[in-house]
C-alpha cells in the first residue's frame, strides 16, 4: 500500500507516460482500485501543497486543526492570543499517539469519502468501491467480515506511520509561516529539504528523499532526481 502510494504520486504528477491522458487514467486506477482513495481529492489537495508549500491557510499539509503548532511564528501567535486547544508544550510527546497512527485510517478516510460524495466525484467513488469489493471478496473467506476489516485497518495504521515519516521529514524541519509573497523558486527552496541518498532511502521514500528536486521539477520521473 505504501509503494502504491508513491506510485500514484508519480501518475498524479504526469511523470510516467508522455501523454497526460494515460497518466490520468492509470492514476485513477492505482489510487482508486489499488488504494480505495480519490484521484480528484488527491489532485486538489496535493497541487495546493506544491503551489504554496508550508504556507499557513494555503498548504493543506500544514493545517493541523489546532492539534499541533508548527514553525517559529505559529507558537508565538497562539501564545499571544492565548489559544490553547491542547497542551502544545507537550506536543512532541502526544504527536506519536495522534498523527502517525490516525492520519490515514481516520482523518484521510473521512475526508476522502465525504469529498467524493459532497463534490460528486462519482467516477472516483466507483473506483473506490471496486477496491473495497475486491478486498472483501478476497479476504472474507479467510478471516470473516470483522477480521478482514481489522486487517484493513491495521495495514492502514502501519502505512500511516510510513507515510507520515516520509512526508514530514522533508518539509516540517523547514520554514513554516504565513504568505511572504516570494518568487516561486525561493518559496520552494524555503520549504523543502533532502534526505541522504541510498538504495533503501530511495525505495522507502519513493525517491521523495529528493524533495528539493521534486518540488522544482514536479513532472520529472523520480529515477532522474539524483542526476
Secondary structure, 3 states (H helix, E strand, C coil): CHHHHHHHHHHHCCCCCCCHHHHHHHHHHHHHHCCCCCHHHHHHHHHHHHHCCCECCCCHHHCCCCCCCCCCHHHHHHHHHCCCCCCHHHHHHHHHHHHHHHHHHHHHHHHHHHHHHHCCCHHHHHHHHHHHHHHHHHHHHHHHHHHHHHHHHHHHHHHHHHHHHHHHHCCCCCCCECCCCCCHHHHHHHHCCCCCCCHHHHHHHCCCCCHHHHHHCCCCCHHHCCC
